[in-house]
Amino acid sequence: MIKKENNMMSIGEAAKALNISRRIILNYEDKGLLVPDKKDGATGNRYYTADSVSRIRTIRVMQNLGLSLDEIYAYYNSLTDLTPLISRLETLRDELNLNIEKLKERVKNINRNEILTAHIPAQTVYQRTQRTSTVKERSDLLRDFFLLAMRQYGSDTSRRMFFIEYPLDDPDLITYRIAIPQANQGENILDLPAEQALCVFHHGSYESLPAVRDQIIAYAKEQSIELKGTCRHIYLEGPPQHKEPEKFITQVAVLIQ
């Protein structure tokens, strides 16, 4: 594959090795991201050294991460502040982690009610507190508050979309929380710190969540784990994805000291 006389790869060889088209490589040239190390004047054939092929690969990886060719050009030529770029990639990483976690829960077929210790990351939320006693009331209010938050502030896709929180000694006093971008400020907006929690990823209807919560509380008592006194129901999958309640996935998280 490598030209013995000059240790270069043709554009066709490079495209095949990287599983991309010749047109993609030529587009990188058009955007000023790449210069062929050798160009045959008669045929126009292009050849690239190992360094250039590595650069093509890196450009493609950055494209697959959602960066535009203009952003990649600015990166290579030190024409931009890298902080927003880093922030975007961190957000993408967090989004991928959330979806991987959810998919793993979908395929898990053993230890579904295993009690785990989990780290809940810091986040900014839009919140409202209201006393409610039925699952239907909670579902309706959560939908209403979700739309209200989305209209005013947008959504932080790097965090779980919405959850409720309530005191263990007063489960009907519900605080509804919607994840919104960090930059927002105003009434009903709160920056929540990172937390540690005992949690169960429950597969089933919302009506069965109190029993899961009580299971976690009993476990904490047995293990002499000090609780903070609040519980969260963090919704991974529910009515937007499934009609059958047995397919709902909810992270029941009891916060610990």
C-alpha positions in Angstrom: 0.0 0.0 0.0 2.8 2.4 0.9 4.9 3.6 -2.0 8.3 2.2 -1.3 10.2 5.0 -3.1 8.8 7.8 -1.1 6.7 6.4 1.8 3.5 8.1 0.6 0.0 7.0 0.0 -2.1 8.0 -2.9 -5.4 9.7 -2.4 -7.2 6.5 -3.3 -5.1 4.5 -0.8 -5.7 7.0 2.0 -9.4 7.2 1.3 -9.7 3.4 1.4 -7.6 3.0 4.5 -9.7 5.6 6.4 -13.0 4.4 4.9 -13.9 7.8 3.4 -14.3 9.0 -0.1 -11.8 10.8 -2.3 -14.2 13.7 -2.5 -14.0 14.2 1.3 -10.2 14.5 1.2 -10.5 16.9 -1.7 -13.0 19.0 0.3 -10.5 19.2 3.1 -8.0 20.7 0.6 -10.6 23.1 -0.7 -11.2 24.3 2.9 -7.5 24.9 3.4 -7.1 22.1 6.0 -4.8 19.9 3.9 -2.1 20.3 1.2 -0.9 17.2 -0.7 2.7 16.3 0.0 3.2 15.5 -3.7 1.0 16.2 -6.7 1.5 14.7 -10.1 1.5 17.6 -12.6 0.3 15.5 -15.5 -2.4 13.4 -13.9 -3.2 15.5 -10.8 -2.8 12.5 -8.6 -2.2 13.4 -5.0 0.1 11.6 -2.5 0.3 12.0 1.3 2.9 11.3 4.0 2.1 9.4 7.2 1.7 12.8 9.0 -0.8 14.0 6.4 -2.8 10.8 6.5 -2.9 11.2 10.3 -4.1 14.7 9.9 -6.9 13.6 7.6 -8.0 11.0 10.2 -8.0 13.6 12.9 -10.1 16.0 10.8 -12.6 13.2 10.2 -12.8 12.4 13.9 -13.5 16.0 14.8 -16.2 16.2 12.1 -17.8 13.1 13.5 -17.9 14.9 16.9 -20.0 17.6 15.3 -17.4 20.3 14.5 -17.7 22.1 11.2 -14.8 22.4 8.8 -14.6 26.1 9.6 -14.2 25.4 13.3 -11.6 22.8 12.6 -9.7 25.3 10.4 -9.8 27.8 13.2 -8.6 25.2 15.7 -5.6 24.2 13.5 -4.7 27.8 12.8 -5.2 29.1 16.4 -7.8 31.5 15.3 -10.4 30.9 18.0 -10.8 30.6 21.7 -10.8 26.9 22.5 -12.9 27.2 25.6 -16.3 27.1 23.8 -15.0 24.2 21.7 -14.0 22.3 24.9 -17.4 23.0 26.4 -19.2 21.6 23.3 -17.2 18.4 23.4 -17.8 18.0 27.1 -21.6 18.5 26.5 -21.4 15.9 23.7 -19.6 13.5 26.1 -22.2 14.0 28.8 -25.0 13.4 26.3 -23.4 10.2 25.1 -22.9 9.0 28.7 -26.6 9.5 29.5 -27.7 7.6 26.4 -25.3 4.8 27.0 -26.5 4.5 30.6 -30.1 4.4 29.5 -29.5 1.8 26.8 -27.6 -0.4 29.2 -30.6 -0.3 31.5 -32.9 -1.3 28.6 -30.9 -4.5 27.9 -30.2 -5.4 31.6 -32.0 -8.6 32.5 -30.6 -9.4 36.0 -30.3 -7.5 39.3 -32.7 -4.9 38.0 -33.6 -3.7 41.5 -29.9 -3.7 42.7 -29.2 -0.8 45.1 -26.2 1.2 43.8 -24.3 4.2 45.1 -24.5 6.9 42.4 -23.0 10.3 41.7 -25.6 12.8 40.5 -23.8 15.7 38.8 -24.5 19.4 39.4 -27.0 21.1 37.2 -29.2 24.1 36.7 -32.9 23.6 36.9 -36.2 25.4 36.6 -38.4 24.3 39.5 -41.8 24.7 41.0 -43.1 23.1 44.2 -46.7 22.0 44.6 -48.5 19.5 46.8 -50.0 16.6 44.8 -51.1 13.1 45.8 -51.7 11.1 42.6 -49.5 9.9 39.8 -51.8 11.6 37.2 -51.6 15.0 38.9 -47.8 14.7 39.1 -47.5 13.7 35.4 -49.8 16.5 34.3 -47.9 19.1 36.3 -44.5 17.9 35.2 -45.6 18.1 31.5 -46.9 21.7 32.1 -43.7 22.9 33.9 -41.6 21.2 31.2 -43.2 23.2 28.4 -43.0 26.4 30.5 -39.3 25.9 31.1 -38.6 25.0 27.4 -40.3 28.1 26.1 -38.4 30.4 28.4 -35.0 28.8 28.8 -34.5 25.9 26.5 -33.1 22.5 27.6 -29.7 21.2 28.9 -29.4 17.9 26.9 -26.3 16.9 28.9 -28.5 16.3 32.0 -31.5 14.2 32.6 -34.5 16.1 31.2 -36.7 16.2 34.3 -37.2 14.8 37.7 -39.2 15.3 40.9 -37.9 15.6 44.4 -39.7 15.4 47.8 -39.0 15.1 51.5 -39.0 11.5 52.8 -41.3 12.6 55.6 -43.7 14.4 53.3 -43.9 12.6 49.9 -46.8 14.6 48.6 -44.8 17.9 48.7 -43.3 17.6 45.2 -40.7 19.9 43.7 -40.8 19.6 39.9 -37.4 20.2 38.2 -36.5 20.7 34.6 -32.8 20.8 33.4 -32.0 24.1 31.7 -28.7 25.6 30.4 -26.4 26.9 33.1 -26.3 30.5 32.0 -29.9 31.1 32.9 -30.9 33.1 36.0 -34.1 34.3 37.4 -37.1 33.4 39.5 -37.6 29.6 40.0 -34.1 28.9 38.7 -31.7 27.0 41.0 -28.1 25.7 40.7 -28.1 22.3 42.3 -24.8 20.9 43.7 -23.5 17.5 42.9 -24.9 14.8 45.2 -24.3 11.2 46.2 -27.3 8.9 46.4 -28.4 5.3 46.9 -30.4 4.5 43.9 -32.3 1.8 42.0 -33.0 1.9 38.2 -36.6 0.7 38.4 -38.3 -0.9 35.4 -42.1 -0.6 35.8 -45.0 1.7 36.6 -44.8 4.9 38.5 -47.3 3.5 41.1 -44.6 1.1 42.3 -41.9 3.7 42.9 -42.8 4.3 46.6 -42.1 0.7 47.4 -38.7 1.0 45.7 -37.9 4.1 47.8 -38.8 2.3 51.0 -36.5 -0.6 49.9 -33.6 1.9 49.6 -34.4 3.5 53.0 -34.5 0.1 54.7 -31.1 -0.8 53.1 -29.6 2.5 54.3 -30.8 1.7 57.8 -29.3 -1.8 57.7 -25.9 -0.4 56.5 -25.9 2.6 58.9 -25.8 5.0 55.9 -27.0 8.6 56.8 -29.6 10.0 54.6 -30.3 13.6 53.7 -34.0 13.2 53.9 -35.0 13.7 50.3 -35.8 11.4 47.3 -35.7 12.0 43.6 -37.5 10.2 40.8 -35.3 10.8 37.7 -37.1 9.8 34.5 -35.1 8.0 31.9 -37.9 6.5 29.8 -41.6 6.8 30.2 -44.8 7.8 28.2 -42.9 9.7 25.5 -41.1 6.4 24.6 -43.5 3.6 25.7 -47.2 2.9 26.1 -46.6 0.0 28.4 -45.8 1.0 32.0 -43.6 -2.1 32.5 -41.2 -0.6 30.1 -40.8 2.7 32.0 -37.3 3.2 33.5 -37.0 5.5 36.5 -33.9 6.2 38.7 -35.1 6.3 42.3 -32.4 8.2 44.2 -32.3 8.8 47.9 -29.7 11.4 48.7 -27.0 10.5 51.3 -24.7 12.6 53.5 
